[in-house]
């Protein structure tokens, strides 16, 4: 049987080897990963080129409907591919319909984000205003109650009901 001893030199050697092993593993990961990434990117590019060619062959109404069903990232990728092809081959009228629809999709997405931000600002403003209004009403109620107690206390300490008040008339 093998006996394990935990001497400081064994622990020190293991600790010194551990970062080296991590570096070797990371180097292997980065050396092998670009090939896998390139294969996935190539397949995605082929898929997007196929979608772009299908959009160009459709009539404008069908193309608009298909673009509306795409997510924004795919639509922008198809847009870039169509613009690149249009520059290389010359622009056809079908590209304009697709480009117009994708730009409309981008504009709608941007305006939606702005509206969501505006709604959050309005809700926050409403909450802050409501809190301020509640504070003012509570504070006024507290001051009014203090005034009433002071008036009652003044009435019980000195009774001025039998003396006349003199008003200064500026003479």
Residue, then its C-alpha position, 0 to 999 in steps of 0.5 A: x500500500x502507498x502511504x500519503x504524506x503531507x509534507x510542505x515540499x509535496x504541497x509546495x510542488x503541487x501548488x507550483x504545478x497547478x497554475x502551469x496545468x491551468x495554463x496548458x489547459x487554456x492554451x489547448x482550449x484556445x488552440x482547438x476552439x477556433x476550429x469549432x467556432x469557425x465551423x459553427x460560423x460557416x454553417x450560420x453564414x450559409x443559413x443566412x445566405x440561403x435566407x437572403x436568397x429566399x427573401x430576394x426570390x419572394x414577392x415583397x409582401x411575403x418577404x415583409x412577412x418573413x422578415x417580421x418573423x425573424x429575430x432582430x439579429x438574424x434580420x440584421x445579418x441578412x441585411x448586411x449580406x444583401x447589401x454586400x451582394x447588392x454592391x457586388x452585383x448591382x442593386x435590384x428593386x427587390x433588395x429595396x423592399x427587404x432593406x426597407x422592411x429591415x430598417x423599419x424593424x430596427x426603428x421599431x425595436x429602437x422606439x420600443x426601447x425608448x418607450x420602455x425607458x420613458x415608462x420607467x421614468x414616468x412610473x418613478x416620477x409618479x412614485x416620488x410625487x406620491x411620496x412627496x404629496x403624502x409627506x406634505x399631507x401628513x406634515x400639515x395634519x401634524x402642524x394643524x393638530x399642534x395648532x389646535x392643542x396650542x389654542x386649547x392650552x391658551x384658552x385654559x391658562x388665561x381667560x380673556x373673554x371678559x376684557x376688551x381687545x384694543x386695536x391700534x389705529x395709528x393715532 
